């Protein structure tokens, strides 16, 4: 009798453990499906905007080219997504593309359209609030809150290789070398300081930029996703924003990733 009771008890335990595991699997699958559906809505919205717009000047054409690149990247990400986190990263890429769409519409004098959800790391990076032009390594580097022939390169704001790049329009994409290499050059702190020192809306000083830490009220990574430097965690790059550690684009580390932006 005791043996029968033990066997019965073990059978009950096995039954409930098995049911719990199946429930967890179904729940995870449901979360992934929901996250993918949410991401695809943003991706489809971005695709529709890209196909319906044609740039009329350098600023709008460049912004649309960047939006198109993000669209391609987001499609690759969502096709490979195997977790809700990875699906959310695909949505973030699509949302970044939508910011480029808004920038292109603004450059062409059009209504920018509806507001877009905030990107990870965007608030803490700040934004350009005044025109600046500095000489750096023998060339003129300009920043502006508005598009112009002098500043046709837009960035929606965020963190690149662990450091902030404020939202705004620039004479050149000065952040891209760090995006490609995964690390900033030795002169980056000087350029950041020259462009943004004392500028309202940029909550960083040069030393904070060098350390990758915010000097403002909302923190360098308080609104970042992945627990570290912007989009990271167990998704792309492992911790340092877009670009990972040793190459261009995203690198998921677990076989989930893609190469390239538009460089």
N, C-alpha and C positions, 0 to 999 in steps of 0.2 A: 504493500500500500504506500509506504513512504517513497519507494522508487517511482511509483506512478505519479505521486504528487510532485516530485522533483521534475520528472519529465514534463508534466503538464505546466509547471511553473516556467520551465525553460522555453516551452513552446509559446507561452503567452509573451514572454520577454522578446523572443525572436520576432513574433508577429508585430508587436508595437514598435520595435526598432525599425523593422522593414517598412512599416507604414509611415513612420516619421521620416525616413530617408526618402521615400517616394514623394512625400508631401514637400520636403525641402527642395527636391529636384524640380518638381512642378512649379514651385514658387519662384525658383531661380530662373527657370525657362520663361515664366510669365514676365518677370522683371526685365529680362533681356529683350523679349519681344516688344514690350512697352517702350523701352529705351530706344530700340531700333526704329520703331514707328515714329517716336518723337523726333529723332534725328533726321529721318527721311523727310519729314514735313519741312524742316529748315532747309535741307538740301534741295528739295523740289522748288521751294520758294526762291532760293538763290538761282537755280537754273533758269527759271522763268524770267527773272530780272535780267540775267546776262543776255539771253537771246532777244530780249525786247529793247535793248539799249545799244546805241552806237556812239562812241566818243566823238566829240567835236573839237577837242584841243588836247594838248599833251597831258594835262592833269587828268582829264576824264578818261582818256585812252589808257593811261598807265593804271588808274584805279580799276578800270574794267578788266585789264589784263591780270591784275592781282586777284580780282574777284573770280575770274575764270580759273586761275590756278587753284584757289581754295575750293572751288567746286569740284575739280578733278580730284584733289586730295581728299576731300570729305567723302566722295564716292568710293574711293579706294579703302578708306578707313572703315566705312560702314559695311562694306562687303566682307571685310576680314574680322569684324567685331565678334568677339566670343564672350564678352561680359558687358554688363550695364555700364561699367566705367569706360570701356573702350567705345561703346556706342555714344556715350556723352561727349567724349573727345571728338568724335566725328561731328556731333552737333556744334561743338565749339568752333570747329574749323569752318562749318557752314555759316555760323553767325559772324565770324570774322569776315567772311566773304560778303555778307550783307552790309557790313560796315563800309567795305570798299564800294559797294553799290551806292550807298548813301553819299559817299564822298564823290563819286562820279556824277551823280545827279546834282549835287551842290556845285561842282565845278562847271556844270553846264547851265546853271541858273534855274534848275528845276526844283520842284518841291522834293525834299529829301525822302519823304515817305514816312511811314509809321516808325515809332521808336523800336529799338532792338534791345533785347536783354543784354545786360552788362557782361562783358567777357571776363574770364578769370584773370586776375591781376591788373585789370584795366583801371579801376579806381585808384589803387595805390600808386600806379605809375604817373598819374597826373595828366596834364594837358598843356600844350603851348598856349599862352594867353597874350603874347605880344610878338611883334616882328623882331627878330634878331639876325645879325649876320656877323660872323667871325672869320678870321683867317686861321686856317689850320693846315699845317704841313704844305704850305705853298698854294692853297686853294681857298676859295670863299665858300663857307658852309652857312646856309641860311635856314631859319625856322620861322614858321608863321602859323597863326590860327586859321588862315584862309588860303585857298589855292591861288596860284598865280603862275605866270611863265617862269618866274624865278624859283618857285617852290611847287613843282608838279608831283612830288612823291608823298603819298599819304601813308600814315600808320595809325591804326585805331587805338593804340595804347596797350601796354602790357609789358611782360618781362621777357627779355631775350638773354639766354645763357645766364640766368639768375640776376640780371640787372634791369632797371626800368628804362623803357623808352616811352616818353610822353606822347599822347595822341597829338597829331598835328600834321602840318604839311612841311616838307623839307626839300632843299635843293638837291639832295642826293640821299639814297637809302643807307645812311651811315651805320645802321645797325646790322646790315646784311653780312659783313665779314664775320661777326660774332655768331650770327645765325648759321652760317656755313661751318665755321670751325668749332662751334660749341664753346668758345672762350673769347674774351675781349683782348684786344691788343694793348700794348703798354701806354699808348697815347689816349686811350678811351676816356680816362678820368679827366684829362685836360680838356678834351673836346666837350664832354658833358658839362664841366664846370663853366667853360667859356659860353656855351649856348644857353645854359639855364640858371646860372648863378643869380639869385635874388628874384627870379621870375615867380610871380604869383601863379598858383596852380600846379607847381612842380614841387612836391614835398620832399625833396632830396637835396643834400649838399654833395659836394664832390667826394668826400670821404665816405658818406653813406652809399653813394653809387659804387665806389670801389669795393665796399664790403658787401654790397648786395642787400643792404638793409635800408628801410625807409626812415626818413627824418620827419615824416608827417604823422597825422593822427590815426590813420587807419592801418598802418603797418605794411611792411613790404610783402608779406605773404598771408595777411589775415584773410584776404578774400581769394587767395589762390586755391587751386584745386589740386589735390595730390599731396598735401602736407608739406610741401617744400617750396621749390621755385616754380611757381605757376603750374602749368599742366605737366604733371608727373605721376607720382604715386606708382601704381602698377600699370600705368598706361604707357605713353610714349616718352622716350627720353630718360625715364627713370628718375627725373628730378629737376632738370634744368630746362624749363620752358621748351620751346620748339628747338630742335636741333640736337637734343641728346648730348653726347659727349664728344663724338669724334666724327661727325659727318653731317650732311645736310638733311633736312627734313626730320621726320619722326623715326624713332627706332624703338619698337615695343619691347625688345629684350626677350619676349617669349614667342617670337616669330610673327608678331603682329606689328606691321609698320609699313612705311612706304618711303620712297626717296623723293627728294626734290621739293623746292618751291619754284621760283622763277629766276634762278640764277644758274 
